[in-house]
Amino acid sequence: MAANKEIVQTNGAPKAIGPYSQGVKIGNLLFTSGQLGMHPETGEFPATIEEQAKQSLENVKAIVVAAGGSMSQVVKTTVFLKDMNDFAAVNGVYSQFFAEPYPARSAVEVARLPKDGLVEIEVIVQL
């Protein structure tokens, strides 16, 4: 099975900050690593949760597109929030990237995210 594993990498999302890949494609499935709301060119975070959520999803989208897919093919998302009080704000941004039928989703509050980001999002895509 490992021979069918294809690494997906794009300059449209931040480079990995550890020993992992931006995305891994196996057969018709794509698994992305969690994407912080960090700008890929500057490495900087926008100030607000809404801006970070938007950038996080733009980073996810760049990986999905690099793998030959589209956001309409996302079947599962996981949203990691530094503060669950930001859930509604992130939902507002999230709804700009997904339409019905919506992907399945989990959202969890975490103690801390890498580089002290406010949100991190990962997806599974059926290509």
N, CA, C and O atoms as a GROMACS GRO file, in nm:
protein
  508
    1MET      N    1   0.083  -0.120   0.000
    1MET     CA    2   0.000   0.000   0.000
    1MET      C    3   0.086   0.126   0.000
    1MET      O    4   0.049   0.226  -0.061
    2ALA      N    5   0.200   0.123   0.066
    2ALA     CA    6   0.285   0.241   0.074
    2ALA      C    7   0.331   0.288  -0.064
    2ALA      O    8   0.357   0.406  -0.084
    3ALA      N    9   0.343   0.194  -0.159
    3ALA     CA   10   0.387   0.231  -0.293
    3ALA      C   11   0.286   0.322  -0.363
    3ALA      O   12   0.324   0.397  -0.453
    4ASN      N   13   0.160   0.317  -0.322
    4ASN     CA   14   0.056   0.401  -0.382
    4ASN      C   15   0.047   0.539  -0.316
    4ASN      O   16  -0.033   0.622  -0.357
    5LYS      N   17   0.128   0.562  -0.216
    5LYS     CA   18   0.123   0.689  -0.143
    5LYS      C   19   0.192   0.798  -0.222
    5LYS      O   20   0.307   0.783  -0.264
    6GLU      N   21   0.120   0.909  -0.243
    6GLU     CA   22   0.175   1.023  -0.317
    6GLU      C   23   0.172   1.144  -0.226
    6GLU      O   24   0.069   1.176  -0.166
    7ILE      N   25   0.284   1.213  -0.216
    7ILE     CA   26   0.293   1.332  -0.133
    7ILE      C   27   0.245   1.452  -0.215
    7ILE      O   28   0.284   1.469  -0.330
    8VAL      N   29   0.160   1.533  -0.155
    8VAL     CA   30   0.108   1.654  -0.219
    8VAL      C   31   0.173   1.773  -0.151
    8VAL      O   32   0.170   1.786  -0.029
    9GLN      N   33   0.232   1.860  -0.232
    9GLN     CA   34   0.301   1.978  -0.180
    9GLN      C   35   0.273   2.096  -0.271
    9GLN      O   36   0.270   2.081  -0.394
   10THR      N   37   0.251   2.213  -0.212
   10THR     CA   38   0.225   2.334  -0.290
   10THR      C   39   0.284   2.454  -0.218
   10THR      O   40   0.292   2.457  -0.096
   11ASN      N   41   0.323   2.553  -0.296
   11ASN     CA   42   0.368   2.680  -0.238
   11ASN      C   43   0.249   2.766  -0.195
   11ASN      O   44   0.267   2.871  -0.134
   12GLY      N   45   0.126   2.721  -0.228
   12GLY     CA   46   0.006   2.794  -0.191
   12GLY      C   47  -0.034   2.776  -0.046
   12GLY      O   48  -0.129   2.838   0.001
   13ALA      N   49   0.039   2.691   0.025
   13ALA     CA   50   0.015   2.669   0.169
   13ALA      C   51   0.150   2.675   0.239
   13ALA      O   52   0.254   2.652   0.177
   14PRO      N   53   0.150   2.706   0.368
   14PRO     CA   54   0.278   2.712   0.440
   14PRO      C   55   0.354   2.580   0.433
   14PRO      O   56   0.294   2.473   0.435
   15LYS      N   57   0.484   2.589   0.424
   15LYS     CA   58   0.568   2.469   0.424
   15LYS      C   59   0.552   2.399   0.560
   15LYS      O   60   0.526   2.464   0.661
   16ALA      N   61   0.569   2.269   0.560
   16ALA     CA   62   0.562   2.193   0.684
   16ALA      C   63   0.667   2.244   0.782
   16ALA      O   64   0.781   2.272   0.744
   17ILE      N   65   0.629   2.258   0.909
   17ILE     CA   66   0.722   2.307   1.011
   17ILE      C   67   0.775   2.191   1.096
   17ILE      O   68   0.826   2.212   1.206
   18GLY      N   69   0.762   2.071   1.044
   18GLY     CA   70   0.810   1.952   1.114
   18GLY      C   71   0.819   1.837   1.016
   18GLY      O   72   0.808   1.857   0.895
   19PRO      N   73   0.839   1.716   1.067
   19PRO     CA   74   0.853   1.599   0.980
   19PRO      C   75   0.718   1.544   0.935
   19PRO      O   76   0.678   1.435   0.976
   20TYR      N   77   0.651   1.618   0.850
   20TYR     CA   78   0.522   1.575   0.795
   20TYR      C   79   0.502   1.639   0.658
   20TYR      O   80   0.576   1.729   0.619
   21SER      N   81   0.402   1.592   0.587
   21SER     CA   82   0.370   1.642   0.453
   21SER      C   83   0.245   1.729   0.459
   21SER      O   84   0.160   1.710   0.546
   22GLN      N   85   0.233   1.823   0.366
   22GLN     CA   86   0.111   1.904   0.358
   22GLN      C   87  -0.009   1.816   0.330
   22GLN      O   88  -0.117   1.836   0.386
   23GLY      N   89   0.010   1.718   0.241
   23GLY     CA   90  -0.099   1.627   0.208
   23GLY      C   91  -0.045   1.494   0.162
   23GLY      O   92   0.066   1.484   0.110
   24VAL      N   93  -0.126   1.390   0.182
   24VAL     CA   94  -0.091   1.257   0.137
   24VAL      C   95  -0.212   1.201   0.062
   24VAL      O   96  -0.324   1.200   0.113
   25LYS      N   97  -0.185   1.155  -0.059
   25LYS     CA   98  -0.289   1.099  -0.144
   25LYS      C   99  -0.267   0.949  -0.154
   25LYS      O  100  -0.158   0.903  -0.187
   26ILE      N  101  -0.371   0.873  -0.124
   26ILE     CA  102  -0.368   0.728  -0.139
   26ILE      C  103  -0.493   0.689  -0.216
   26ILE      O  104  -0.605   0.709  -0.168
   27GLY      N  105  -0.474   0.635  -0.335
   27GLY     CA  106  -0.589   0.602  -0.419
   27GLY      C  107  -0.667   0.729  -0.449
   27GLY      O  108  -0.610   0.828  -0.496
   28ASN      N  109  -0.798   0.727  -0.422
   28ASN     CA  110  -0.879   0.845  -0.448
   28ASN      C  111  -0.905   0.926  -0.322
   28ASN      O  112  -0.999   1.006  -0.318
   29LEU      N  113  -0.824   0.906  -0.219
   29LEU     CA  114  -0.838   0.983  -0.095
   29LEU      C  115  -0.719   1.075  -0.075
   29LEU      O  116  -0.604   1.038  -0.101
   30LEU      N  117  -0.748   1.195  -0.026
   30LEU     CA  118  -0.645   1.292   0.012
   30LEU      C  119  -0.665   1.326   0.158
   30LEU      O  120  -0.776   1.356   0.202
   31PHE      N  121  -0.556   1.320   0.234
   31PHE     CA  122  -0.556   1.359   0.375
   31PHE      C  123  -0.463   1.479   0.387
   31PHE      O  124  -0.345   1.470   0.353
   32THR      N  125  -0.515   1.591   0.435
   32THR     CA  126  -0.427   1.707   0.455
   32THR      C  127  -0.382   1.712   0.600
   32THR      O  128  -0.452   1.666   0.690
   33SER      N  129  -0.265   1.767   0.619
   33SER     CA  130  -0.221   1.799   0.754
   33SER      C  131  -0.299   1.921   0.799
   33SER      O  132  -0.353   1.995   0.716
   34GLY      N  133  -0.306   1.943   0.928
   34GLY     CA  134  -0.374   2.061   0.980
   34GLY      C  135  -0.308   2.187   0.928
   34GLY      O  136  -0.185   2.198   0.925
   35GLN      N  137  -0.391   2.282   0.886
   35GLN     CA  138  -0.341   2.408   0.832
   35GLN      C  139  -0.376   2.522   0.927
   35GLN      O  140  -0.492   2.549   0.954
   36LEU      N  141  -0.273   2.587   0.975
   36LEU     CA  142  -0.292   2.706   1.057
   36LEU      C  143  -0.336   2.821   0.968
   36LEU      O  144  -0.328   2.812   0.845
   37GLY      N  145  -0.381   2.928   1.028
   37GLY     CA  146  -0.422   3.047   0.955
   37GLY      C  147  -0.305   3.138   0.926
   37GLY      O  148  -0.314   3.259   0.944
   38MET      N  149  -0.196   3.080   0.882
   38MET     CA  150  -0.071   3.152   0.858
   38MET      C  151  -0.055   3.176   0.708
   38MET      O  152  -0.080   3.086   0.628
   39HIS      N  153  -0.013   3.294   0.670
   39HIS     CA  154   0.007   3.327   0.530
   39HIS      C  155   0.128   3.248   0.478
   39HIS      O  156   0.233   3.250   0.542
   40PRO      N  157   0.114   3.179   0.364
   40PRO     CA  158   0.224   3.094   0.315
   40PRO      C  159   0.351   3.169   0.275
   40PRO      O  160   0.460   3.113   0.283
   41GLU      N  161   0.338   3.292   0.233
   41GLU     CA  162   0.457   3.367   0.188
   41GLU      C  163   0.529   3.437   0.302
   41GLU      O  164   0.652   3.443   0.304
   42THR      N  165   0.452   3.490   0.397
   42THR     CA  166   0.515   3.569   0.504
   42THR      C  167   0.534   3.491   0.634
   42THR      O  168   0.617   3.527   0.716
   43GLY      N  169   0.455   3.383   0.652
   43GLY     CA  170   0.461   3.310   0.778
   43GLY      C  171   0.392   3.383   0.892
   43GLY      O  172   0.402   3.342   1.008
   44GLU      N  173   0.322   3.491   0.860
   44GLU     CA  174   0.255   3.573   0.961
   44GLU      C  175   0.109   3.531   0.977
   44GLU      O  176   0.046   3.481   0.884
   45PHE      N  177   0.056   3.554   1.097
   45PHE     CA  178  -0.084   3.531   1.125
   45PHE      C  179  -0.162   3.661   1.113
   45PHE      O  180  -0.115   3.765   1.160
   46PRO      N  181  -0.279   3.659   1.051
   46PRO     CA  182  -0.367   3.776   1.058
   46PRO      C  183  -0.411   3.795   1.204
   46PRO      O  184  -0.394   3.706   1.287
   47ALA      N  185  -0.468   3.910   1.234
   47ALA     CA  186  -0.500   3.944   1.372
   47ALA      C  187  -0.623   3.874   1.428
   47ALA      O  188  -0.623   3.833   1.545
   48THR      N  189  -0.727   3.859   1.348
   48THR     CA  190  -0.854   3.812   1.403
   48THR      C  191  -0.879   3.663   1.375
   48THR      O  192  -0.817   3.604   1.287
   49ILE      N  193  -0.969   3.604   1.452
   49ILE     CA  194  -1.005   3.464   1.432
   49ILE      C  195  -1.068   3.445   1.294
   49ILE      O  196  -1.042   3.343   1.229
   50GLU      N  197  -1.148   3.539   1.249
   50GLU     CA  198  -1.210   3.528   1.117
   50GLU      C  199  -1.104   3.524   1.006
   50GLU      O  200  -1.111   3.442   0.915
   51GLU      N  201  -1.006   3.613   1.016
   51GLU     CA  202  -0.900   3.618   0.916
   51GLU      C  203  -0.813   3.492   0.920
   51GLU      O  204  -0.771   3.441   0.816
   52GLN      N  205  -0.787   3.442   1.040
   52GLN     CA  206  -0.707   3.320   1.052
   52GLN      C  207  -0.785   3.200   0.998
   52GLN      O  208  -0.726   3.114   0.933
   53ALA      N  209  -0.915   3.194   1.025
   53ALA     CA  210  -0.997   3.084   0.973
   53ALA      C  211  -0.999   3.088   0.820
   53ALA      O  212  -0.986   2.985   0.755
   54LYS      N  213  -1.014   3.207   0.764
   54LYS     CA  214  -1.015   3.222   0.618
   54LYS      C  215  -0.881   3.177   0.559
   54LYS      O  216  -0.878   3.106   0.459
   55GLN      N  217  -0.771   3.220   0.620
   55GLN     CA  218  -0.639   3.182   0.568
   55GLN      C  219  -0.616   3.032   0.584
   55GLN      O  220  -0.560   2.968   0.495
   56SER      N  221  -0.660   2.976   0.695
   56SER     CA  222  -0.649   2.832   0.716
   56SER      C  223  -0.719   2.756   0.604
   56SER      O  224  -0.664   2.662   0.548
   57LEU      N  225  -0.841   2.798   0.572
   57LEU     CA  226  -0.918   2.732   0.466
   57LEU      C  227  -0.860   2.759   0.328
   57LEU      O  228  -0.868   2.673   0.240
   58GLU      N  229  -0.801   2.875   0.306
   58GLU     CA  230  -0.732   2.902   0.180
   58GLU      C  231  -0.611   2.809   0.166
   58GLU      O  232  -0.583   2.760   0.056
   59ASN      N  233  -0.542   2.785   0.276
   59ASN     CA  234  -0.427   2.694   0.274
   59ASN      C  235  -0.473   2.551   0.244
   59ASN      O  236  -0.411   2.480   0.164
   60VAL      N  237  -0.582   2.509   0.308
   60VAL     CA  238  -0.640   2.376   0.281
   60VAL      C  239  -0.677   2.367   0.134
   60VAL      O  240  -0.645   2.269   0.067
   61LYS      N  241  -0.745   2.468   0.085
   61LYS     CA  242  -0.790   2.470  -0.055
   61LYS      C  243  -0.673   2.456  -0.152
   61LYS      O  244  -0.682   2.385  -0.251
   62ALA      N  245  -0.562   2.523  -0.123
   62ALA     CA  246  -0.444   2.516  -0.209
   62ALA      C  247  -0.392   2.373  -0.218
   62ALA      O  248  -0.349   2.329  -0.325
   63ILE      N  249  -0.394   2.301  -0.108
   63ILE     CA  250  -0.347   2.162  -0.107
   63ILE      C  251  -0.445   2.074  -0.185
   63ILE      O  252  -0.404   1.989  -0.264
   64VAL      N  253  -0.574   2.094  -0.161
   64VAL     CA  254  -0.677   2.017  -0.230
   64VAL      C  255  -0.665   2.037  -0.382
   64VAL      O  256  -0.670   1.940  -0.458
   65VAL      N  257  -0.650   2.160  -0.424
   65VAL     CA  258  -0.638   2.191  -0.567
   65VAL      C  259  -0.509   2.131  -0.624
   65VAL      O  260  -0.509   2.078  -0.735
   66ALA      N  261  -0.400   2.139  -0.548
   66ALA     CA  262  -0.272   2.081  -0.592
   66ALA      C  263  -0.284   1.930  -0.613
   66ALA      O  264  -0.210   1.872  -0.694
   67ALA      N  265  -0.375   1.866  -0.541
   67ALA     CA  266  -0.396   1.722  -0.554
   67ALA      C  267  -0.495   1.690  -0.666
   67ALA      O  268  -0.522   1.573  -0.694
   68GLY      N  269  -0.548   1.794  -0.732
   68GLY     CA  270  -0.641   1.773  -0.841
   68GLY      C  271  -0.787   1.772  -0.798
   68GLY      O  272  -0.873   1.726  -0.874
   69GLY      N  273  -0.815   1.820  -0.679
   69GLY     CA  274  -0.952   1.819  -0.628
   69GLY      C  275  -1.012   1.957  -0.612
   69GLY      O  276  -0.953   2.057  -0.652
   70SER      N  277  -1.129   1.959  -0.553
   70SER     CA  278  -1.196   2.086  -0.522
   70SER      C  279  -1.259   2.074  -0.384
   70SER      O  280  -1.276   1.964  -0.331
   71MET      N  281  -1.293   2.187  -0.327
   71MET     CA  282  -1.351   2.188  -0.193
   71MET      C  283  -1.486   2.115  -0.188
   71MET      O  284  -1.527   2.069  -0.082
   72SER      N  285  -1.554   2.103  -0.301
   72SER     CA  286  -1.681   2.031  -0.304
   72SER      C  287  -1.662   1.881  -0.283
   72SER      O  288  -1.758   1.809  -0.256
   73GLN      N  289  -1.538   1.834  -0.294
   73GLN     CA  290  -1.508   1.692  -0.275
   73GLN      C  291  -1.464   1.659  -0.132
   73GLN      O  292  -1.436   1.543  -0.102
   74VAL      N  293  -1.457   1.759  -0.046
   74VAL     CA  294  -1.420   1.735   0.094
   74VAL      C  295  -1.532   1.657   0.161
   74VAL      O  296  -1.648   1.695   0.154
   75VAL      N  297  -1.496   1.545   0.226
   75VAL     CA  298  -1.596   1.462   0.293
   75VAL      C  299  -1.592   1.474   0.445
   75VAL      O  300  -1.690   1.441   0.512
   76LYS      N  301  -1.478   1.520   0.500
   76LYS     CA  302  -1.465   1.531   0.646
   76LYS      C  303  -1.368   1.642   0.679
   76LYS      O  304  -1.263   1.655   0.616
   77THR      N  305  -1.404   1.723   0.777
   77THR     CA  306  -1.314   1.826   0.827
   77THR      C  307  -1.299   1.812   0.978
   77THR      O  308  -1.389   1.763   1.047
   78THR      N  309  -1.186   1.854   1.026
   78THR     CA  310  -1.164   1.865   1.171
   78THR      C  311  -1.113   2.007   1.197
   78THR      O  312  -1.016   2.052   1.135
   79VAL      N  313  -1.180   2.075   1.288
   79VAL     CA  314  -1.146   2.213   1.323
   79VAL      C  315  -1.095   2.214   1.467
   79VAL      O  316  -1.165   2.172   1.559
   80PHE      N  317  -0.975   2.261   1.484
   80PHE     CA  318  -0.915   2.275   1.617
   80PHE      C  319  -0.918   2.423   1.654
   80PHE      O  320  -0.862   2.506   1.582
   81LEU      N  321  -0.981   2.455   1.765
   81LEU     CA  322  -0.995   2.594   1.809
   81LEU      C  323  -0.921   2.617   1.940
   81LEU      O  324  -0.927   2.534   2.031
   82LYS      N  325  -0.852   2.728   1.949
   82LYS     CA  326  -0.790   2.765   2.077
   82LYS      C  327  -0.898   2.801   2.177
   82LYS      O  328  -0.882   2.778   2.297
   83ASP      N  329  -1.009   2.859   2.130
   83ASP     CA  330  -1.117   2.902   2.218
   83ASP      C  331  -1.251   2.867   2.152
   83ASP      O  332  -1.283   2.920   2.046
   84MET      N  333  -1.329   2.780   2.215
   84MET     CA  334  -1.457   2.738   2.160
   84MET      C  335  -1.555   2.855   2.147
   84MET      O  336  -1.654   2.844   2.075
   85ASN      N  337  -1.528   2.964   2.216
   85ASN     CA  338  -1.611   3.084   2.200
   85ASN      C  339  -1.600   3.142   2.059
   85ASN      O  340  -1.682   3.224   2.019
   86ASP      N  341  -1.499   3.100   1.984
   86ASP     CA  342  -1.482   3.145   1.846
   86ASP      C  343  -1.558   3.058   1.746
   86ASP      O  344  -1.550   3.082   1.625
   87PHE      N  345  -1.631   2.959   1.793
   87PHE     CA  346  -1.701   2.864   1.707
   87PHE      C  347  -1.792   2.934   1.606
   87PHE      O  348  -1.787   2.903   1.487
   88ALA      N  349  -1.875   3.027   1.651
   88ALA     CA  350  -1.969   3.095   1.560
   88ALA      C  351  -1.894   3.177   1.455
   88ALA      O  352  -1.934   3.178   1.338
   89ALA      N  353  -1.789   3.245   1.495
   89ALA     CA  354  -1.711   3.326   1.401
   89ALA      C  355  -1.647   3.237   1.294
   89ALA      O  356  -1.647   3.272   1.176
   90VAL      N  357  -1.593   3.124   1.334
   90VAL     CA  358  -1.531   3.032   1.239
   90VAL      C  359  -1.639   2.972   1.148
   90VAL      O  360  -1.615   2.954   1.028
   91ASN      N  361  -1.755   2.942   1.204
   91ASN     CA  362  -1.866   2.890   1.123
   91ASN      C  363  -1.902   2.986   1.010
   91ASN      O  364  -1.930   2.944   0.898
   92GLY      N  365  -1.903   3.115   1.040
   92GLY     CA  366  -1.935   3.216   0.940
   92GLY      C  367  -1.839   3.211   0.822
   92GLY      O  368  -1.880   3.221   0.707
   93VAL      N  369  -1.711   3.196   0.851
   93VAL     CA  370  -1.609   3.186   0.746
   93VAL      C  371  -1.618   3.051   0.676
   93VAL      O  372  -1.612   3.042   0.554
   94TYR      N  373  -1.634   2.946   0.754
   94TYR     CA  374  -1.642   2.809   0.702
   94TYR      C  375  -1.751   2.796   0.597
   94TYR      O  376  -1.734   2.729   0.496
   95SER      N  377  -1.863   2.861   0.623
   95SER     CA  378  -1.977   2.852   0.531
   95SER      C  379  -1.949   2.917   0.395
   95SER      O  380  -2.022   2.893   0.298
   96GLN      N  381  -1.844   2.998   0.386
   96GLN     CA  382  -1.805   3.058   0.258
   96GLN      C  383  -1.725   2.961   0.171
   96GLN      O  384  -1.708   2.984   0.051
   97PHE      N  385  -1.677   2.852   0.230
   97PHE     CA  386  -1.594   2.755   0.159
   97PHE      C  387  -1.667   2.625   0.126
   97PHE      O  388  -1.623   2.548   0.041
   98PHE      N  389  -1.779   2.601   0.194
   98PHE     CA  390  -1.852   2.476   0.175
   98PHE      C  391  -1.999   2.503   0.150
   98PHE      O  392  -2.058   2.594   0.209
   99ALA      N  393  -2.058   2.423   0.061
   99ALA     CA  394  -2.201   2.432   0.031
   99ALA      C  395  -2.264   2.296   0.057
   99ALA      O  396  -2.194   2.196   0.072
  100GLU      N  397  -2.396   2.292   0.062
  100GLU     CA  398  -2.465   2.165   0.081
  100GLU      C  399  -2.441   2.074  -0.038
  100GLU      O  400  -2.436   2.124  -0.151
  101PRO      N  401  -2.427   1.948  -0.021
  101PRO     CA  402  -2.424   1.876   0.107
  101PRO      C  403  -2.289   1.899   0.178
  101PRO      O  404  -2.183   1.875   0.121
  102TYR      N  405  -2.297   1.944   0.301
  102TYR     CA  406  -2.176   1.977   0.377
  102TYR      C  407  -2.097   1.851   0.414
  102TYR      O  408  -2.154   1.743   0.430
  103PRO      N  409  -1.965   1.867   0.427
  103PRO     CA  410  -1.886   1.753   0.475
  103PRO      C  411  -1.917   1.725   0.623
  103PRO      O  412  -1.967   1.813   0.694
  104ALA      N  413  -1.888   1.605   0.667
  104ALA     CA  414  -1.894   1.575   0.810
  104ALA      C  415  -1.787   1.661   0.878
  104ALA      O  416  -1.688   1.700   0.814
  105ARG      N  417  -1.806   1.692   1.007
  105ARG     CA  418  -1.710   1.780   1.074
  105ARG      C  419  -1.703   1.750   1.222
  105ARG      O  420  -1.802   1.714   1.286
  106SER      N  421  -1.584   1.766   1.276
  106SER     CA  422  -1.562   1.767   1.420
  106SER      C  423  -1.499   1.901   1.453
  106SER      O  424  -1.423   1.956   1.374
  107ALA      N  425  -1.532   1.955   1.570
  107ALA     CA  426  -1.469   2.079   1.616
  107ALA      C  427  -1.434   2.060   1.763
  107ALA      O  428  -1.518   2.023   1.844
  108VAL      N  429  -1.309   2.084   1.795
  108VAL     CA  430  -1.264   2.066   1.933
  108VAL      C  431  -1.181   2.186   1.978
  108VAL      O  432  -1.111   2.249   1.900
  109GLU      N  433  -1.192   2.215   2.107
  109GLU     CA  434  -1.106   2.318   2.167
  109GLU      C  435  -0.980   2.248   2.217
  109GLU      O  436  -0.986   2.141   2.277
  110VAL      N  437  -0.868   2.310   2.190
  110VAL     CA  438  -0.739   2.255   2.232
  110VAL      C  439  -0.667   2.355   2.322
  110VAL      O  440  -0.695   2.475   2.317
  111ALA      N  441  -0.575   2.306   2.402
  111ALA     CA  442  -0.503   2.393   2.494
  111ALA      C  443  -0.412   2.491   2.421
  111ALA      O  444  -0.396   2.606   2.462
  112ARG      N  445  -0.352   2.443   2.313
  112ARG     CA  446  -0.258   2.528   2.240
  112ARG      C  447  -0.237   2.473   2.101
  112ARG      O  448  -0.240   2.351   2.081
  113LEU      N  449  -0.216   2.560   2.005
  113LEU     CA  450  -0.186   2.522   1.867
  113LEU      C  451  -0.043   2.564   1.833
  113LEU      O  452   0.011   2.654   1.896
  114PRO      N  453   0.018   2.500   1.733
  114PRO     CA  454   0.153   2.540   1.694
  114PRO      C  455   0.160   2.690   1.663
  114PRO      O  456   0.067   2.749   1.608
  115LYS      N  457   0.271   2.748   1.702
  115LYS     CA  458   0.297   2.891   1.678
  115LYS      C  459   0.189   2.980   1.740
  115LYS      O  460   0.175   3.096   1.700
  116ASP      N  461   0.114   2.926   1.836
  116ASP     CA  462   0.007   2.998   1.906
  116ASP      C  463  -0.103   3.049   1.813
  116ASP      O  464  -0.162   3.154   1.836
  117GLY      N  465  -0.129   2.972   1.707
  117GLY     CA  466  -0.241   3.004   1.618
  117GLY      C  467  -0.373   2.994   1.691
  117GLY      O  468  -0.381   2.935   1.799
  118LEU      N  469  -0.478   3.052   1.632
  118LEU     CA  470  -0.611   3.050   1.692
  118LEU      C  471  -0.698   2.936   1.638
  118LEU      O  472  -0.793   2.894   1.703
  119VAL      N  473  -0.665   2.887   1.517
  119VAL     CA  474  -0.744   2.782   1.454
  119VAL      C  475  -0.654   2.700   1.362
  119VAL      O  476  -0.559   2.751   1.302
  120GLU      N  477  -0.686   2.572   1.352
  120GLU     CA  478  -0.616   2.481   1.260
  120GLU      C  479  -0.723   2.389   1.202
  120GLU      O  480  -0.808   2.338   1.275
  121ILE      N  481  -0.717   2.367   1.070
  121ILE     CA  482  -0.819   2.287   1.003
  121ILE      C  483  -0.752   2.183   0.914
  121ILE      O  484  -0.656   2.213   0.843
  122GLU      N  485  -0.803   2.060   0.920
  122GLU     CA  486  -0.757   1.952   0.833
  122GLU      C  487  -0.877   1.890   0.764
  122GLU      O  488  -0.989   1.897   0.814
  123VAL      N  489  -0.854   1.829   0.647
  123VAL     CA  490  -0.964   1.770   0.572
  123VAL      C  491  -0.927   1.635   0.514
  123VAL      O  492  -0.810   1.602   0.497
  124ILE      N  493  -1.031   1.559   0.483
  124ILE     CA  494  -1.020   1.436   0.404
  124ILE      C  495  -1.105   1.459   0.280
  124ILE      O  496  -1.219   1.505   0.288
  125VAL      N  497  -1.047   1.426   0.164
  125VAL     CA  498  -1.113   1.453   0.036
  125VAL      C  499  -1.124   1.324  -0.042
  125VAL      O  500  -1.030   1.245  -0.048
  126GLN      N  501  -1.241   1.302  -0.104
  126GLN     CA  502  -1.255   1.193  -0.199
  126GLN      C  503  -1.238   1.251  -0.338
  126GLN      O  504  -1.326   1.323  -0.387
  127LEU      N  505  -1.127   1.221  -0.401
  127LEU     CA  506  -1.094   1.276  -0.532
  127LEU      C  507  -1.164   1.202  -0.645
  127LEU      O  508  -1.147   1.236  -0.762
   0.00000   0.00000   0.00000
